[in-house]
Amino acid sequence: MLSIAIYLFLEGATQQPAAHTLLAGQKSELPCYPNTFAKARIINQFTFKGSTYYEVYAPPKNDPNSTYLSILYFRTSIKGCELLNPNTVIGSRLLYMPEPVALHFARLRFQTLLDQCLQERVGQINAGEHCQRKLESLINVPGDVKAEGIEFLYPEDVEALRQMGIKADQVFVIKTEKDLQELWLKKIRRNKKP
């Protein structure tokens, strides 16, 4: 049986948040899951103020083995199930969910990267400091030299990193759809250079 990782991040919250990550292969109970996507690879779940929010990473149905994963946001409550981002390009969580939920999912993403690094360095002196610096350097690589890694962040990502003590001052932050278009134009120009 697959284990469920428990993450509680909202310190001092008046309502005790319930959150966990469903690992790939576990069944999600989302009745409004679109039929244009294959089975989800990762499902992050967070309950806040009577609603459960989901951040789902899934490949397209016509290519279930694809490495390209779309990120879908859902909310379930006594009112039913709702896909929160059905027709938009920009993926900032703050557009679809309350700030505490958006920050939770952002922290979860980066905490996972830190945890992977820490597992690789078990027993080594200053492993935590090394892993923080490694993540910070991955995030802050100048945009015109990035081949892999993090090309842009959303405002909640920057705030989550700040709360984790990691600087994100040299990365492109997408706040609007226009920012996203600007990023893609830069990428196209960069790829056209001989």
C-alpha positions, 0 to 999 in steps of 0.5 A: 500500500502506498503511504500518504505524506502528511504536510502541515504548514499553516502555523497559527491557523485557527482552523487545523488544516488537513493536507496530504499528497496522494502518490501516483497510482492512488485513486482520486475521488474527483467527480469533475475530473476532465475526460481530456486528461489521463490518470493523474500522476500527482495529486496534492490535496489540502482542506481549508475552511470546509472545502478541499482543494486539489493540485493535480499533475496529469498528462493529456489523455491522448498521450498518457506516457507524456512527460508534459504534465498539465496542472489542474486545480479543483475544489470540492465542498458540500456544493459539489466539485469544481475545476477551477482553471478550465480555460486559462494559460496562466497558472498562478494558484492565487487566481483560483484559491485562498492565499493560505491554500496557494502558499501551502501548495507552493511550499509543498513543491519546494519542500519536496525538492529540498527533501530530495536533496537532503536524502541524497546528503544524509549524514553529511555536515551542513546538509540543510544549508547546502540544499538551501543554497543548491535550490536558491542557485537553481531558482536564480540562474539568469533566464537567458542561460537556463536550459533546465530547471525553474524558468519562472515563478508565480507570486505565491512561489516567491512568498513561499520561498521567502518564508523558507529562507530562500531568495528568489530575486533573479527569477522571472515572476509571472503576475499576468497573462501578458508576463507569460506571453513575454516569457514565451517570446523571450524563449522563442528568440533565445531558441532562434539564436544560432 
